[in-house]
Amino acid sequence: MSARGEHGGDVTAGAETLLPASRERVWQFRLDIPLSTRCLPGVHDVVQVGERTFRGSVRFRAGFVQFACDATVELTELIPPERIRLTALATDPLTRETVTAHAVAELREDGERTAIRYTLTVSSPGLFGSLGWRMLEEVNRRMIDAFFRCVERTLLSEQPVETHE
């Protein structure tokens, strides 16, 4: 699912999946931001710098354009064990515009499994916005799909997540 926001400047993608673990286990995994962000393609070297604040780097490619920058992430909403909201801020190195991303994970029990609904919205997408919404929507969708696959593998293996490129 994807759509432009009310202001025409947002790109949103969302999806839902069932994970083979209890809601509490998925919640604890999600709260371990340095660990769980390893499941997001292009997100690297996330470290905690405050009670609810983290820093890391973002590197990805959309079409022929590469994007690399440092980002600050803040936990902006925690409703245990149902909902977590993160807000990331980065500066587009080419346009110097601030790029904001909001991620929301909503968890609900489904027997012995957990349904997770994940939504990612990118606002003020800088150079990527000028390249086309469809490309940005595809990047968001692929990030969510890869995130779900990695989280499932991690929960099944009970081993640390491998860092990816």
C-alpha positions as CSV (number, residue, x, y, z in Angstrom):
1,M,0.0,0.0,0.0
2,S,1.3,3.5,-0.8
3,A,0.0,7.0,-1.2
4,R,0.9,10.6,-1.2
5,G,0.1,12.5,1.9
6,E,-2.4,15.3,2.2
7,H,0.2,17.9,1.4
8,G,1.6,16.0,-1.7
9,G,5.0,15.9,0.0
10,D,4.7,12.6,1.8
11,V,5.3,9.1,0.5
12,T,3.8,6.3,2.6
13,A,4.1,2.6,2.4
14,G,2.7,0.0,4.7
15,A,2.3,-3.7,5.1
16,E,1.3,-6.3,7.6
17,T,2.6,-9.8,8.3
18,L,2.4,-12.6,11.0
19,L,5.6,-13.3,12.9
20,P,6.3,-16.6,14.6
21,A,6.8,-15.2,18.1
22,S,4.8,-13.9,21.0
23,R,3.9,-10.2,21.1
24,E,6.1,-9.6,24.1
25,R,9.1,-11.1,22.2
26,V,8.5,-9.1,19.1
27,W,8.1,-6.0,21.3
28,Q,11.4,-6.6,23.0
29,F,13.1,-7.1,19.7
30,R,11.6,-3.8,18.3
31,L,12.7,-1.9,21.4
32,D,16.3,-3.0,20.9
33,I,16.8,-0.2,18.3
34,P,20.4,-0.9,17.4
35,L,19.5,-4.6,16.8
36,S,16.2,-4.2,15.1
37,T,17.4,-1.4,12.7
38,R,19.9,-3.9,11.3
39,C,16.9,-5.4,9.6
40,L,16.3,-2.1,7.7
41,P,18.1,-2.1,4.4
42,G,20.6,0.7,4.2
43,V,20.6,1.6,7.9
44,H,23.9,1.1,9.6
45,D,25.9,1.7,12.7
46,V,23.0,2.7,15.0
47,V,24.0,3.7,18.5
48,Q,22.1,5.0,21.5
49,V,23.0,8.6,22.4
50,G,20.1,9.4,24.8
51,E,17.3,7.8,26.6
52,R,15.1,7.7,23.5
53,T,17.6,9.0,20.9
54,F,19.8,7.1,18.5
55,R,22.2,8.0,15.7
56,G,23.2,6.0,12.6
57,S,23.9,6.2,8.9
58,V,21.6,5.7,6.0
59,R,22.8,4.5,2.6
60,F,20.6,3.3,-0.3
61,R,20.1,3.6,-4.0
62,A,16.9,4.6,-5.8
63,G,17.3,4.2,-9.6
64,F,20.5,5.9,-10.6
65,V,20.8,8.1,-7.5
66,Q,22.6,7.1,-4.3
67,F,21.8,8.6,-1.0
68,A,24.1,8.6,2.1
69,C,23.8,10.6,5.2
70,D,23.8,10.5,9.0
71,A,20.4,10.4,10.8
72,T,19.1,11.0,14.2
73,V,16.2,8.7,15.4
74,E,13.9,9.3,18.3
75,L,11.4,7.0,19.9
76,T,8.4,9.4,19.9
77,E,5.7,7.1,21.1
78,L,5.7,3.9,23.1
79,I,2.5,2.0,24.1
80,P,3.8,-1.3,25.4
81,P,3.4,-3.9,23.9
82,E,1.1,-2.5,21.2
83,R,2.7,0.4,19.4
84,I,6.0,2.1,18.8
85,R,6.7,5.2,16.7
86,L,10.1,6.4,15.5
87,T,11.0,9.7,13.9
88,A,14.2,10.0,11.9
89,L,15.7,13.2,10.7
90,A,18.5,13.5,8.1
91,T,19.8,16.2,5.8
92,D,19.9,15.5,2.1
93,P,23.6,16.0,1.3
94,L,22.9,17.4,-2.2
95,T,19.9,19.8,-1.5
96,R,20.6,20.4,2.2
97,E,16.9,19.8,2.8
98,T,15.8,18.0,5.9
99,V,14.3,14.6,5.2
100,T,11.9,13.2,7.9
101,A,10.8,9.6,8.1
102,H,8.2,8.3,10.5
103,A,7.9,4.6,11.2
104,V,5.1,3.0,13.2
105,A,4.9,-0.6,14.2
106,E,1.6,-1.9,15.7
107,L,1.5,-5.3,17.3
108,R,-1.4,-7.6,18.1
109,E,-1.6,-11.1,19.3
110,D,-2.8,-13.8,16.8
111,G,-2.7,-17.0,18.7
112,E,0.9,-17.9,19.3
113,R,2.0,-15.5,16.6
114,T,2.1,-11.7,16.4
115,A,0.6,-9.6,13.7
116,I,2.7,-6.6,13.0
117,R,1.6,-3.7,10.9
118,Y,4.4,-1.4,9.8
119,T,4.0,2.0,8.1
120,L,6.9,4.1,6.8
121,T,6.3,7.7,5.7
122,V,9.0,9.9,4.2
123,S,8.3,13.7,4.3
124,S,10.2,16.4,2.5
125,P,12.1,13.8,0.5
126,G,14.5,16.2,-1.1
127,L,16.2,15.1,-4.3
128,F,14.3,11.8,-4.3
129,G,11.0,13.6,-4.3
130,S,12.0,15.3,-7.6
131,L,12.9,12.0,-9.2
132,G,9.4,10.6,-8.8
133,W,7.0,9.4,-6.2
134,R,6.8,5.9,-7.7
135,M,10.5,5.3,-7.2
136,L,10.3,6.5,-3.6
137,E,7.2,4.4,-2.9
138,E,9.1,1.3,-4.3
139,V,12.1,2.0,-2.0
140,N,9.7,2.2,1.0
141,R,7.9,-1.0,0.0
142,R,11.1,-2.9,-0.5
143,M,12.5,-1.7,2.9
144,I,9.4,-2.9,4.7
145,D,9.4,-6.3,2.9
146,A,13.1,-6.8,3.7
147,F,12.5,-5.7,7.3
148,F,9.8,-8.3,7.8
149,R,11.9,-11.1,6.3
150,C,14.9,-10.2,8.5
151,V,12.8,-10.0,11.6
152,E,11.2,-13.4,11.0
153,R,14.6,-15.0,10.4
154,T,16.0,-13.4,13.5
155,L,13.1,-14.5,15.7
156,L,13.2,-18.0,14.4
157,S,17.0,-18.3,14.8
158,E,17.2,-16.5,18.2
159,Q,20.6,-15.4,17.0
160,P,22.0,-11.9,16.3
161,V,21.0,-10.3,13.1
162,E,23.7,-10.1,10.4
163,T,24.5,-6.6,9.3
164,H,23.6,-6.1,5.6
165,E,24.5,-3.7,2.8
